[in-house]
Amino acid sequence: MSQPHLSHSSPRRGLLQALGAGAAALGVPAALLGPASASAQPRDLILRKIPRTGETIPAIGLGTYLTFDLLPGQAREHIGEIMRRFWDGGGQVIDTSPLYGTGEISVGDFAAAMGITRKMFITNKIWSTGEFLADDSHARRSLEQSMQRLWRETIDVMQVHSLVNVDQILPVLRNWKREGRIRYFGVTHHELPYFNALTPYVERGEVDFVQVHYSIHTRLAEERILPAALDKGIAVQVNMPFEKARLFKIVEGRPLPDFAREIGVSNWAQFFLKWVISHPAITCAIPATSNPDHQAENIGALRGPLPDREMRARMVRHMETIPGFDKLAEMPPYPGKAYNGIIRRAQNQRAAAARP
């Protein structure tokens, strides 16, 4: 996959020697201190074009919310293994945010150790107000912090996180794009009640990217956001394709339907992901995981046939026969999982302080 904006030919020896000296401090396994293996040839992968430029990226990316957030000092070798399997499987797009605890830090550290810092396609976010109306000092500090953590002089995509202060921040992002500090800009939201607020930015064609909640269960984006993105030439990044692991709870212990063989899937993760990325408006889905084996399953959706319209409908009908699918939104997120990073610590401290 070529990326004309990045230089891939510069030697990494000095960087890797420096990282080797500090590997223990970073918690980076020695096995990762070397160039990552070459990712698969483009013909082997499901790629999507970014409408505004025609640049291609793999249709399966990697999310980092909660899964990459750890308390300082905790073992994090599994994160390095997740990134290695993602990259070796042909992945390139990594989504993160300053709000994701220590997520940016681990992405930056392991990417440097693997020699892929300048090869990643980074989608990031900004959640910022300012000291006063039109003050962009907080936004600039956020961008500079992200660049330092990720060790990048340019961020590929910067998005207004959950529409926070959106009308003040979008002009800032446009300026950063003109200055070459970011390459694309956009808006995000994952909560359905905010789709009506998100949609006009897409329908007016104001952004390069939109990140939205979309899955085989939650299909509201099909009504306005996805058609508008197709019409206006806006890239669509999908968050929550697994519904925060709730889809897996519903199908736990159930075999795949026989017809799944027709689209080359071997596990439920690929079933759900191929349904998402087969929509013509979708550019990239960003599933997150804290399990390297699950990452190997996810990235497997980057190969093989995709369902057509009839097959997509058949997949939905099958899910509708499974008990609990219609009640999924009532389930707690991440069933059976516990993420114990700085986000959870702060949430627990707040809850404890609120108790009488």
N, C-alpha and C positions, 0 to 999 in steps of 0.2 A: 504494500500500500504506500503510494508515494504521498508525501506531504511537502509541497514546495516551500512552505514557510519555515521548515526546520532543516538544520544541517545535521546529517547523520554521519558524516565522514570524519569528524574530529576525533582524535584518539582519546580513549577513556583511561589510559594507564595511570595517569596522575591522580585522577578522581578515585579510581579503585584502590590505589595504594593508600590514599588518605583515608578512605572509608575503612580499609582493612585495619588501620591503626586504631580506629575508633569503633570497631564493630561491636565490641563488648558493651560499650556505653550505649550504643543505639539499640542493642538487642537484636541485631541483624544476623541471622545464621550465616556461617561461613560459606555454606553451599550456594548462597545467593550472591556472593561477592564476585561477580563476573558478568560478562555480557549475557543478556537473556538470549535464549535460542531464537532463531528466526521464526517469526510467526508464519502461519500458513500462507500460501500464495493466494492472491485475490480470487482466482477462479474457484478455489475450494470453499470460499466463504460467502455468506449472504451479506451483501453490502448495500448501503443506501446512499443516495446523493443528498447533500445539503442543498436545498433548492436555490438559495441565493447565489451560490458559487459553482455548484457542480462537484465540489469536493466529496469524496466518498469516505464513509466510515462504516465499520462493522455494525450490524443491526442489534447485537447484544453487547451491552456495556456492563459496568460494575458500579453498584451503589455502595455507599459507605455509612449511611445513617445507623447509629447505634452499634452496628457490627464491627466498626473499626474504632470505636470509642473505648479506650481502656484507661484505667488509673495508672499514673506514672509508676514505673517499676514492675508492672504486671508482665508476665510472659506474653509475647506477641509474635512468636515464630509462626503461628498459624496464619497470621495476616500476610506474612511474606510468602507462605505457601499458596494462599488464595491468589495473590497477585501473580505468582509464577505460573500457576495453572491457567489463570485467565489469559495471561500474555501468550503462553505457549499454545493455547487453544485458538489463538487468532484475535483475541480481544485487544482493544485500543482505547475505548472511551471509558474514562473513570469520572464519576460524579461525586462531588464532595461539597463541603460548606464550612465556613468558620463556626456555624452553629452546631456542627457535628462533633463537638468535644475535641478529642485528640485525633480525629480521623484524618485531617489534612496532614498532620505531622507524620503519621505512619505511612500515608501514601507517598509523601516526599522522601522519607528515609529509605523505604524499600525500593522505590523507583530509582533512586540514585545508586543503591547497591546493585541493582539489576542492569544499570546502564540504559534505562529507558526514559529518563527524565524528559528529554526533548522529543521523544517519540510518542509519548502519551497524548491523547486528545482529552484535555481536561475541561469538564464543564463544572463551573463553580457558581456561587451565589453571593448575594450581598443583602444584608438585613440592617438597614442604617437609617437614622434620622439626621441629626446634626445639632449644633448648639443653637441654631435659629433657622428660620425659613431660608431655603436656598443655600445653606452652609453645607459644603460637601467634604468637610474635614474628616468626619467619621467614615465616610465612604472611602476616602483616599487611604486612611489608616487601615481599613479592612482589606483593600486591594493589596497594599504593601505587605501586610501580614501574610496574606495568602501566597503572594509571590515568594516571600522568604521561606515559608513552610514547605512549599512545593518546589522551591528552587527553580522558578521559571521567570523569565523576563517578560513573557507574554502568556496570558490565559486565553485559551481557545474560545470558551463561551462564558460570559458572565451574565447572570440572570437575577432579576429582582425577586428575592426569596419571599414567596407567599404574598406578593403584591405590597409588601411593607414600604410605605412612603413612595409608591410607584411613580407618581407623576413628578416628583422631585428627583428621583434617581434615574429615570430613563434618559433625561438630557445629559446627565453625567456619563452614563454608559455610551451614549452616542459620541461624546467628546473623546472618551477613552478609545473608542474604536478608531476614530480619525487619527488619534495620536499613536496608534499601533500597540497600545497596552493590552487590548483585548481584540479578538478577531470577529466575534459575533456577540450579540446581546439578546436577551429575552426576558420572559416572565414565567413564574411558576405558581402552581397551587396544587394541593392534594385533597382539599376538603370540598365536597360537592356543593355546599351552600355558597361557595365563592366562585363557582363556575360562571355565573352571570356577570360577575365583575371582571373575570379573566377574559371572557370571550371577546369583548369589544377591541382589545388590543390585537387580537388575531384577525378579527373581521376588518379592521382598518389597515391591516398590513404593517403595523408599526414596529414589529420586532422580527428578528431573524430566527429565533427559537421560541418554542413554548414547551414547558414541562408540565405534564398533566397526569392525573390518576386515571388509569384505564386498565381493565382486566376482563377476563371472560365473565366475571360476575358483574363488575361495575362498568357499564357501557354508556353512561350519560354523555361522555365526550363525543360520541357518534352523532349526537343531535345537531350541534352547532360548531364546536371547536374543531373537530377533524375535517369536516367539509370546508370550513373557512381556511384552515391551514393549507389544504390542497389548492383552493382557489387563489390564495395570496402568495403561495410559494414560501411557506414557513415550515421549518423543520420541527418535528414533534418528538420529544423525548418522553418516555413513559415511566412514571414512578409507580410503585406498589403493584407490579404485575402479579404478585403472589398474595396480595391483600394482607400484607404483614404476617405471612405464614398461615393464615386462616384457611386458605384453599387446601393446603397440605393436610390440615387437621380433618377436613371433611372427607378427603379421599384416603385417609390413613387405613392401610390394610386392604385396600381395594386394588384389583388389577386394572391395568389400562384396558380400554375397550379394544377389541380385535382390529377395528378399522384404524387404530393409531399407527399400525405398521405402514399404512399407505402414505404417511407423511414423515416416515423415518424417525419416529420418536421412540425412546426406550425407557422413559420415566415420566412422571407427572410434571416435573419442572419443564421439560421440553414441550410437553403437551400445552401447558399454559403459555409458555413464551412464544411458541410458534403461532398460537392463535393470535397473540398480540401483534407480533411483527408482520403478520400477513396482511394486516389492514394497509391499504395503499398510502395512507397519510403518515404512517409511523416511520420515523427515521431510526430510532434506537430505543430499546428498553433497557432499564438499569436495575436489574435484580440485585439484592444485597444478600450476603450470607457471611456467617462466621465459621463455616465448616468447609475445609478445602475439598472434601469429597462432593459436597453439594455444588461447589463452584465448578467442578469438572462436569457435573450433570448440566448445569446452566449453560456453560459455553458450548455444550454439544448441540444446542439449538441453533448454532450459527452455521450448521451444515445441513444438507439434504433438502428435500422438497418442502414447500410450504402449502398449507391448505388453501384451496380456492374458496369462493363464496359459499358454495354448497357444503363443502366440508366444514367450514367455520360454523355454519348453522347447525350441522350435525353434532359438532363438538359441544355447542351450547345446549342442544336438546339432551345430550347425554348427561351433562352436568346437572340439568334440571331434574333428572330422575334420582339423583343422589340425595338422601336425607340430609337436611341442614343447609343445603346450598341456598335456599330461599331465605334463610335466617342468618346468613354469614355476617351481615353488618351488625348483628347483635352480639357476636362473639367478641371476647377480649382479644386484643392484638397479641401476636407472638405467643400463642398457646404453648405452654410447656417450656418456654425459653426464658432465660434471665441474662440481661446485658447489664454489666456492672461497671460502666465507665464513669466519667465525671458528670455526665448528664444525669444518670440515675442517682448518683450520690447527691447532687444538688436537689433533685426532685424529692428524694427521701428526707433530706434535711428540711426542706420546706414543709413537707407533710408532718414531720415530727414537731416542728415549731407551731403548726396550726392546731395541734391537738391540745385540748384543755388539760 
